[in-house]
Amino acid sequence: MAEPSPPVLVVADVVKEYGDVARTRALDGVGLTVGRGELMALIGPSGSGKSTLLNIIGLLDRPTSGSVNLGGTETTGLDERALTGVRARMLGFVFQFHHLLPAFTALENVMIPAWGNDGWPSAKLRTDSEEILRAVGLGDRMNYRSTNLSGGQQQRVAIARALVRKPPLVLADEPTGNLDTASSNEVVELMRRFNRELGTTFIIVTHDPRIAEGCDRVVELVDGRITSDRARGQPGS
């Protein structure tokens, strides 16, 4: 029997504090293990620490104490150069606001992050970028500037950008928060599809209960602590 794959993410006893004199604790001993191929929602009221936790998982911020292990790499003691390498290898990001560059086409926006890391836009990168844009339904829009795309189309470009290098883990922070219902449904269905077809792990921060209930697992954060962690179909805590 084959051994199970190691988890894609292990967060251990993470504390995050801000301030020098009056300390504010945004995360208070958070522990979380996420297996490969999970589709997980992270929910909680405003100010509960969701975005702080996502930034720490994404290696965009460092915890005050505790550890973050991504794909078997313990990141706590790494310098910025090493963190950048882990981030490029392991992670994709989708945000509420897509952060596309308006002067560039959809294809160029998908290519730019990997292009920056590699130092040159290779033929394979272009081919992979065209392929992922077709997969998100934008094969006929790849040479359109981002300003000529609808909000839902722009967010699909952002998803393609996050997936072009096939990272094991994609972090999505309120990815439908700026979209209408129809566009929101399209974006969520795309993430579900790539989760199924590619085995990509998704952690989705959301306030939308419909999105949360469509995920395999729902983790709730309140006042910087995990108060509920349940699989789909289980009653809430």
C-alpha positions as CSV (number, residue, x, y, z in Angstrom):
1,M,0.0,0.0,0.0
2,A,1.3,3.4,-1.0
3,E,2.0,5.8,1.8
4,P,-0.3,8.9,2.0
5,S,1.1,12.1,0.5
6,P,2.4,14.5,3.1
7,P,0.3,17.6,3.7
8,V,0.7,20.6,1.5
9,L,0.6,22.9,4.6
10,V,1.2,22.6,8.3
11,V,0.7,25.7,10.4
12,A,1.8,25.1,14.0
13,D,0.9,27.4,17.0
14,V,1.1,30.6,15.0
15,V,0.9,33.9,16.9
16,K,0.9,37.2,15.2
17,E,1.1,40.5,17.2
18,Y,1.3,44.1,16.1
19,G,2.5,47.2,18.0
20,D,5.5,48.0,20.2
21,V,4.0,49.4,23.3
22,A,0.3,48.3,23.2
23,R,0.5,44.8,21.7
24,T,-2.5,43.6,19.6
25,R,-2.7,39.9,19.0
26,A,-4.3,39.1,15.6
27,L,-3.6,35.4,15.7
28,D,-3.5,33.4,18.9
29,G,-1.9,30.0,18.6
30,V,-3.4,28.9,15.3
31,G,-2.7,25.3,14.2
32,L,-3.9,24.0,10.8
33,T,-3.0,21.0,8.6
34,V,-4.2,21.0,5.0
35,G,-3.9,17.9,2.8
36,R,-3.1,17.9,-0.9
37,G,-6.2,18.3,-3.1
38,E,-8.4,19.9,-0.4
39,L,-10.9,22.6,-1.3
40,M,-11.1,24.6,2.0
41,A,-13.1,27.7,3.0
42,L,-11.8,30.0,5.7
43,I,-14.6,32.0,7.3
44,G,-15.1,34.4,10.2
45,P,-16.3,37.9,11.0
46,S,-14.4,41.0,9.9
47,G,-11.3,41.4,12.0
48,S,-11.1,37.8,13.0
49,G,-7.6,37.3,11.5
50,K,-8.4,35.6,8.2
51,S,-6.4,37.9,5.9
52,T,-3.5,37.9,8.5
53,L,-3.4,34.1,8.5
54,L,-3.6,34.0,4.7
55,N,-0.7,36.5,4.4
56,I,1.4,34.3,6.8
57,I,0.6,31.1,4.9
58,G,1.5,33.0,1.7
59,L,4.9,34.1,3.1
60,L,3.9,37.7,2.6
61,D,4.2,38.3,6.4
62,R,6.1,36.5,9.2
63,P,4.5,35.2,12.4
64,T,5.6,36.5,15.7
65,S,6.0,32.9,16.8
66,G,5.1,29.5,15.6
67,S,5.9,27.9,12.2
68,V,4.7,27.4,8.7
69,N,5.7,24.3,6.7
70,L,4.9,24.4,3.0
71,G,5.2,21.1,1.1
72,G,7.8,19.8,3.5
73,T,9.8,23.0,3.7
74,E,10.0,24.7,7.1
75,T,9.9,28.4,6.2
76,T,10.3,30.0,9.6
77,G,14.1,30.7,9.5
78,L,14.4,31.4,5.7
79,D,15.7,34.7,4.4
80,E,13.7,36.8,1.9
81,R,15.4,35.3,-1.1
82,A,14.6,31.7,0.0
83,L,11.0,32.7,0.8
84,T,10.6,34.1,-2.7
85,G,11.8,30.8,-4.1
86,V,9.3,28.8,-2.0
87,R,6.5,31.2,-2.8
88,A,7.2,30.8,-6.6
89,R,7.3,27.1,-6.4
90,M,4.5,26.4,-4.0
91,L,1.9,29.2,-4.2
92,G,-0.6,30.9,-6.4
93,F,-2.7,33.9,-5.3
94,V,-6.1,35.2,-6.3
95,F,-7.4,38.4,-4.6
96,Q,-10.7,40.3,-4.5
97,F,-9.2,42.9,-6.7
98,H,-7.5,41.2,-9.6
99,H,-4.5,43.5,-9.8
100,L,-4.1,43.1,-13.5
101,L,-1.8,45.6,-15.3
102,P,-4.1,47.7,-17.5
103,A,-1.6,48.4,-20.3
104,F,-1.1,44.6,-20.9
105,T,-3.1,41.9,-22.5
106,A,-4.7,39.0,-20.7
107,L,-1.9,36.8,-22.0
108,E,0.8,39.2,-20.9
109,N,-0.8,39.5,-17.4
110,V,-0.8,35.7,-17.0
111,M,2.9,35.5,-18.1
112,I,4.3,38.4,-16.2
113,P,4.8,36.9,-12.6
114,A,6.5,33.8,-14.0
115,W,8.4,35.9,-16.5
116,G,9.7,38.0,-13.7
117,N,10.9,35.0,-11.8
118,D,12.5,33.3,-14.8
119,G,14.0,36.5,-16.3
120,W,12.8,35.7,-19.8
121,P,9.4,34.7,-21.3
122,S,10.1,31.3,-22.6
123,A,8.2,29.6,-25.4
124,K,6.9,27.1,-22.9
125,L,5.6,29.8,-20.6
126,R,3.7,31.4,-23.5
127,T,2.3,28.0,-24.5
128,D,1.3,27.2,-20.9
129,S,-0.3,30.7,-20.5
130,E,-2.3,30.3,-23.7
131,E,-3.5,26.8,-22.6
132,I,-4.6,28.0,-19.2
133,L,-6.5,31.0,-20.7
134,R,-8.3,28.6,-23.0
135,A,-9.1,26.4,-19.9
136,V,-10.8,29.4,-18.1
137,G,-12.8,30.2,-21.2
138,L,-10.8,33.2,-22.5
139,G,-9.1,31.7,-25.6
140,D,-10.7,34.3,-27.8
141,R,-9.8,37.2,-25.3
142,M,-6.1,36.5,-24.6
143,N,-4.9,39.4,-26.7
144,Y,-7.4,41.9,-25.3
145,R,-6.1,44.5,-22.8
146,S,-7.4,43.8,-19.3
147,T,-9.4,47.1,-19.4
148,N,-11.5,45.7,-22.3
149,L,-12.6,42.7,-20.2
150,S,-15.5,42.4,-17.8
151,G,-15.0,42.1,-14.1
152,G,-15.7,38.3,-14.3
153,Q,-13.3,37.9,-17.2
154,Q,-10.6,39.8,-15.4
155,Q,-10.9,37.5,-12.4
156,R,-10.7,34.5,-14.7
157,V,-7.4,36.0,-16.0
158,A,-6.3,36.3,-12.3
159,I,-7.1,32.6,-11.7
160,A,-5.2,31.7,-14.9
161,R,-2.2,33.7,-13.6
162,A,-2.3,31.9,-10.3
163,L,-2.4,28.5,-11.9
164,V,0.0,28.9,-14.9
165,R,2.9,27.4,-13.0
166,K,0.7,24.6,-11.5
167,P,1.4,25.4,-7.9
168,P,0.3,22.8,-5.3
169,L,-1.6,25.5,-3.2
170,V,-3.7,28.5,-4.3
171,L,-4.7,31.1,-1.8
172,A,-7.9,33.1,-2.7
173,D,-8.8,36.1,-0.6
174,E,-12.5,37.0,-1.2
175,P,-12.1,36.1,-4.9
176,T,-15.8,36.9,-5.6
177,G,-16.2,39.9,-3.3
178,N,-16.2,42.4,-6.2
179,L,-18.4,40.4,-8.7
180,D,-22.1,40.0,-9.4
181,T,-23.8,36.7,-8.7
182,A,-23.4,35.2,-12.2
183,S,-19.7,36.0,-12.4
184,S,-19.2,34.8,-8.8
185,N,-20.7,31.4,-9.7
186,E,-18.4,31.1,-12.8
187,V,-15.3,31.9,-10.7
188,V,-16.1,29.4,-8.0
189,E,-16.9,26.7,-10.5
190,L,-13.6,27.3,-12.1
191,M,-11.8,26.8,-8.8
192,R,-13.8,23.6,-8.1
193,R,-12.9,22.3,-11.6
194,F,-9.2,22.9,-11.2
195,N,-9.3,21.4,-7.8
196,R,-10.9,18.2,-9.2
197,E,-8.9,18.0,-12.5
198,L,-5.4,19.2,-11.4
199,G,-5.6,18.2,-7.7
200,T,-4.7,21.8,-6.8
201,T,-5.3,22.7,-3.1
202,F,-7.4,25.8,-2.6
203,I,-7.8,27.9,0.6
204,I,-10.6,30.4,0.0
205,V,-11.4,33.2,2.4
206,T,-15.0,34.2,2.0
207,H,-18.0,35.8,3.6
208,D,-20.4,34.0,1.2
209,P,-22.0,31.0,2.9
210,R,-22.9,29.5,-0.5
211,I,-19.2,29.4,-1.4
212,A,-18.2,28.0,2.0
213,E,-20.8,25.2,1.8
214,G,-19.5,24.2,-1.7
215,C,-16.1,23.5,-0.2
216,D,-14.9,20.1,1.2
217,R,-13.9,21.7,4.5
218,V,-14.9,24.8,6.4
219,V,-12.6,26.4,9.0
220,E,-13.9,29.3,11.1
221,L,-11.6,31.8,12.7
222,V,-12.9,34.1,15.5
223,D,-10.7,36.6,17.4
224,G,-7.6,35.0,16.0
225,R,-8.5,31.4,17.0
226,I,-9.9,28.5,15.1
227,T,-13.3,27.8,16.6
228,S,-14.7,25.3,14.1
229,D,-13.2,22.9,11.6
230,R,-15.6,20.7,9.8
231,A,-15.9,18.6,6.6
232,R,-18.8,19.3,4.3
233,G,-22.0,17.6,5.6
234,Q,-20.9,17.8,9.2
235,P,-23.0,20.0,11.6
236,G,-21.3,23.3,12.6
237,S,-19.8,23.7,16.0
